[in-house]
Amino acid sequence: MLIRVPGQPGKDLCDGHLGVTRRDVLRVGGSSMLGATLGGMLQMQAASAAEGTVGGAGWGQAKSIILCYLQGGPSHLDLWDPKENVPENVKSIFSPISTKVPGLQFTELLPQLANVTDKVTMIRSMSYTPNGLFNHTAAIYQMMTGYTTDKVSPSGQLEPPSPKDFPNFGSNIMRLKPTNTPMLPFVMLPRPLQESNVVGKGGTAGFLGKAFDPYTLYPDGDDMDMTKMDRIRVDDLELRADVYGERLERRAKLRDVVNAGMPEVDRAVKSYNLNEYYSRALSLVASGKARDAFALEQEKRETRDRYGRNTFGQSLMLARRLVEAGTRVVEVVWPKVANSDNHSWDVHTGLPDRMKKQSAPMLDTGLSALIEDLDDRGMLSETLVVAVGEFGRSPQRGVSTSGNGNSADGRDHWPYCYTAVVAGAGMKRGYVHGQSDATGSAPLKDPVHPGQLLATIYHAFGINPQTIVYNHLNQPRELVKAEAVNTLFA
C-alpha cells in the first residue's frame, strides 16, 4: 500500500525548523502499524524541537551566509596547506609562514589571513572521487547543489542552466528561511558561475522556480576594474516617477518620495490583496534598504582600502553591507572565470606570477578584512563565512590529471584533497579539521565531501539537510544526501 504525505508537490513540507525527511516518510508505514499516525509523528517532531533536541551543536545559529566562491580551483599546496620534506615538484615554490594557530602554516602569499586564523576553522580534508567531475562546471554544480549533473562530456562542459536543475543551496535557504525584512534575500555578484561558454550552471533556483533565483549583480566592465563597483546600477530597485504622478512630482529626492508615500503603499497592498511575491517586491522597492546597501560611497575610505581596491575586495565589502541590511545569502563569485588567464585560480600555466602578483594578494586582503570586519561589528556570531573552490590542484607540478596541458610550473585539477575555510555562526575558532597526507594528495583523516559541507551550512541555519523538496517531475528529493559535520561547531 502506497502512503503519501499530504500536501502539494513543490509546496513546503516544513518550516525550515521541522523538516519532513524521506526517512520520516518511510517510517510512517511502520509507525502506523504501532498506532502512530502521520499527524502524531509530526506532533512528536514538534515536541522534540521545542525541547531543543533537533539539531545539536551549531543548530540554527546562522542568520546569514557569505560564500566566497573561489571558482577555478585554488592550489591548497600553494596557499594554506604547504608541505615540507617532499619532492621539489610537489613542494610549493612559496615559503611557509606561521599563523596565529600553533602548528598551522600558510605560505608567504597569505600574511594577513595568517593573522586571523584564530577566528576561523580550516578544513584541510575536503575530498571527493571524481565521476565526471574532474572539470570545473560539473564540480561547481556539485558544490552549489549537492548533486551531480546528468550530462558531462569528457571536456567537462554541460548543457546550460535548466528549469530541471537542482537548486543552488541559497535558493533552498531563501525558501525555507524567508526573511521578513524588506531586503533582497539572495544576491550573487560580481560575476556568474562560469566555465568557457557554460554560464550560470548551479547558480539558479532550478526546479524551485524563478521566484527563488538570486538577485544577480554583474556590473559592466573588466573583471578586475574596481571602478565599476562605484557605478553599480540598481535601476530595478528604483521607484518609477510616474507611479504616484501629481502627488510626487515636486519631490526632489527619491527617499523623501518613498517615505511620503509609504502609508499609501501599505493601504494599496492590503486593499488589493496582492500576492506574496509582489507584496515583498513592493516593500523592497519602497523601503530603500537595498539601494542604501549598494551605496558603497557611504563607507569610509579606510574601510574600502582595508578590503582592497579591486572587484573582489569591494564585492566582499558590499556583501557585508547586504547582510547588515538583512540579506540572507550572498555569494561572492571569484571574478575571473575558470579557463581564463590572469587572476584566475586555474593555474595550468604561469603559477608563480599569477598567484603571487594577482590572485593571492586579492584573496588575502579581502577575506581577512571581511572576517575581521564582521567580528569587530559583532556580526560574525550570526554570519557564516565560507571560502571554497570546486577542487584543489595536483600535488605534482607539470602533470596532467584532467586531460589539460600544463607547463612545468603549473598544477592541474585535483578533487581528491583540498582546503576550505569556514568561520562564524558557531564554528570553532582557531581549529583545524582533518588532515591531508604528506603530499596533500588525499585526506589522512576526517574527509569532508562537498555535500557534507552543504549539509553543515543547512544545519547552521536550522534546516534539516534531508528535508524533502519536489523536483520538476514531482519526485521527492533531499536537499542534500549527506550529514552535517557537527564537530566543526563549538
Phi, psi and omega in degrees: 000133182273126178248126181241144176284129178301151178124152181280138175304140180091344177273158180295131173258006180204169178256016181088350179246323180243078184283138170271116184260166177301323178299320178298317181298317181294332182284343184301317182301310180294323181294323183294331178293338179261008177096003180263131178266170177299318178300319178295323179297317179294324177296321179293322176298318181296318179296319179297318180296320181299332180275359177077024183258005186288312193247332183079206186302132175079354185299121172072015182280339182274129172258342180203165178220141170242111177264119173265097187268113186268065184298142184116337177083083180291150180281111179296326182292333183258003179239287191230019173214058181289153182239145176248163177055046178231163178305154185299327181279000173255317183297139178294145176284351180262142185286145176284149175227157177280158176239183179289344178264120181305130178087348181265122180242145169246182169267170181299349181287344187235057182293325181284321176293329177300334181272359177240013180296341177287355180250358189230169169248131174261123175259103185264017185226031172298136187194143167203155177269122185291131173230081189077015186243028182275353181240164196302305191298315179296320180291322177298316180302317178297316182296324185273335185244336184089001182234156175267151182269156186284326189249106178227122176270168180304332180279352179093354182284150184232174169292158180292172178308143185224151174298348179273351184296155169290149184287147166302143183303329178296326178292322177295317178296318179301322180284316187275337178232064182296148179262143177272353180283136177288077186211153176302121184283332187213119183234136176237131183202168349266002179219154178284164169296133188199137166229118183052239184264005177267109189244125172087006180294125183087001184250013182240176177279352176054233185287354174288338180104158186296339179300338182252011174293153176288155168281118185261136180236097182240085183299153175290162175110177180294149184304329185253012182277103185293337184293336181291339177290345175269358182238036181295126179262128178232048183302325182285357174256003180272149178272122181300135185295332184272001183295318182249008168043240188300324186293335187246357190295336181272355181284134184270328185248138181299321182295320177297321179298312181298313180300318180294329184268356185305314179302319180293322178298314179301315181294324180296317180298316183288317187288326182263000176051053182296151181292166190300316184291319179295320179299317179294318180297319180295318178296322180298311181294318184289329185288327182079359183296320181294316179299319179296321181297326181280355182278079183297337180294347177285344180283150176293149179303320182297323180292318180295322177293323182300322180281340183104128181276065177214170186300317181295312181298315180291330176293321177293321177296319177296322177301316177299318179295321179295314178298319179300327182273351176122004177292137183277314185230127173234126176246111177264108184269131179310127192290345174261125186284163174300150182076002180266178188261263188297144180070000180275151176278353185277073194270063173291330178222159172065028183303314186304308182287317185297321181281318185285322187257345187239285190285312185299316178299324178294316179296313183300312182291311186292310184291320179295321179295319180299312182296315180294317182296314178299319181293317180298326182273000181074019183264343186292335182295335181239004179245119178273128177246128179229129175237119185199154172246187182278340174191180176259204180235156188299139178302321180265131176283149175078009182249136179272125177244348184234008182092356178275154174277142182227138174285171183299334181260004183264159177237141182267183182292146181208095180274353186289336181197128176199187190236145171231154177242131176229148181204155174082174176051043175091357177292148179297147177257140179064038187239140174246119180258130179075177181204138174270163180285187189299334182247007182069026184270329184204156176294135175274331176202157175052057177296146179235117178281149176308325177296325177292325177295318176296317178300323179293322177297312178302315179303317181298333178270002182075032179243126177295122182301338181263014175305139183274133167237162180249131181277189184294343177260012182062031177264137180287135178221143175289154172305316176202144181268068182197162178256150177293150175268089187292338181289352176285340184269147179288000000 
